[in-house]
Amino acid sequence: MLQRNDVLLKLDGRDIESDGTVEFRKNEKTDFNFINQEKNMDRR
């Protein structure tokens, strides 16, 4: 469980960069919240 002041380094197997981005496609990055949106779409 996440607690206040925890730092996420990886989410769903993807490294989270210090600027809060993850690799989306080769040489393209997007905000790490994209992973949550992507997962929610898979559940529908």
C-alpha positions as a LaTeX table, in Angstrom:
\begin{tabular}{lrrr}
\hline
Residue & $x$ (\AA) & $y$ (\AA) & $z$ (\AA) \\
\hline
Met1 & 0.00 & 0.00 & 0.00 \\
Leu2 & 1.28 & 3.45 & $-0.86$ \\
Gln3 & 1.84 & 5.89 & 1.93 \\
Arg4 & 2.41 & 9.62 & 1.96 \\
Asn5 & 5.90 & 10.54 & 0.71 \\
Asp6 & 6.44 & 7.16 & $-1.01$ \\
Val7 & 8.32 & 7.44 & $-4.28$ \\
Leu8 & 7.29 & 5.31 & $-7.24$ \\
Leu9 & 10.22 & 4.03 & $-9.27$ \\
Lys10 & 8.38 & 1.47 & $-11.36$ \\
Leu11 & 4.74 & 0.82 & $-12.23$ \\
Asp12 & 3.44 & $-2.27$ & $-14.04$ \\
Gly13 & 7.00 & $-3.20$ & $-15.00$ \\
Arg14 & 7.81 & 0.21 & $-16.49$ \\
Asp15 & 10.48 & 2.48 & $-15.03$ \\
Ile16 & 9.24 & 5.89 & $-13.93$ \\
Glu17 & 11.74 & 8.63 & $-14.73$ \\
Ser18 & 12.54 & 11.43 & $-12.28$ \\
Asp19 & 10.28 & 13.76 & $-14.28$ \\
Gly20 & 7.27 & 11.43 & $-13.84$ \\
Thr21 & 7.31 & 10.00 & $-17.35$ \\
Val22 & 7.40 & 6.44 & $-18.67$ \\
Glu23 & 8.41 & 5.13 & $-22.06$ \\
Phe24 & 5.29 & 4.97 & $-24.22$ \\
Arg25 & 6.82 & 3.91 & $-27.51$ \\
Lys26 & 10.47 & 3.59 & $-28.46$ \\
Asn27 & 12.01 & 7.03 & $-27.83$ \\
Glu28 & 8.63 & 8.51 & $-26.81$ \\
Lys29 & 7.62 & 9.29 & $-23.25$ \\
Thr30 & 4.34 & 10.15 & $-21.57$ \\
Asp31 & 3.10 & 10.88 & $-18.05$ \\
Phe32 & 3.10 & 7.80 & $-15.81$ \\
Asn33 & $-0.65$ & 8.20 & $-15.24$ \\
Phe34 & $-1.02$ & 6.84 & $-18.76$ \\
Ile35 & $-0.35$ & 3.35 & $-17.33$ \\
Asn36 & $-3.42$ & 3.62 & $-15.09$ \\
Gln37 & $-5.57$ & 4.82 & $-17.97$ \\
Glu38 & $-4.26$ & 2.01 & $-20.16$ \\
Lys39 & $-5.05$ & $-0.60$ & $-17.48$ \\
Asn40 & $-8.57$ & 0.76 & $-16.98$ \\
Met41 & $-9.23$ & 0.46 & $-20.72$ \\
Asp42 & $-8.10$ & $-3.18$ & $-20.64$ \\
Arg43 & $-10.63$ & $-3.98$ & $-17.90$ \\
Arg44 & $-13.62$ & $-2.82$ & $-19.96$ \\
\hline
\end{tabular}
